[in-house]
Every structure is written in structure tokens, then in C-alpha cells.
Amino acid sequence: MQADAPRACRFGRRWYLNNESWHPSVPPFGEMKCILCWCVSGETHCQRQECPPSACASPATRDNPCCAKCHGECSAHTWAP
């Protein structure tokens, strides 16, 4: 008996191969870069990028457009007095 090959997934109007991943495109918003989808044996799984909780009153996005950072937050530089 021959085993069945892994099935592809259909998302919208496109087909994706088993183990293929993509950022979904949702009209009218376009490509959702903060969400990653992947195909597993004919089933589509999607997950939003996880971000650390923001502890500031007015977060802003910078380096990573999917996660908010606080205004005035410095990068990982070491500042000498």
C-alpha cells in the first residue's frame, strides 16, 4: 500500500505546498506582515507575531512595525558618562 503524499493548503485563491509558509494577503489591507501562516498536511495554521507587553503610556512603532515600543526608548547601546 502506497502512503498518500502530504496535501497542499488553499488560502484565498492560492495553493501552498506542505510545510510552506507565507504572510497572508487580506483585501483591502494587503499583506499582513505581522501574521505568519503555514501549511501542515492540508491544514492552514496562522499566528500573529507575539510581542512583549508594552509598559508605557504612549507606545510607538519603530524597528519592528508589529510591536510597539515606548517613545524615547533607546536601543541596546551602552552609554558612558
Secondary structure, DSSP 8 states (H G I E B T S, - for coil): --------EEETTEEE-TT-EE--EETTTEE-TTEEEEEETTEEEEEE-------SSSEEE-SSTTSEEETT---S-----
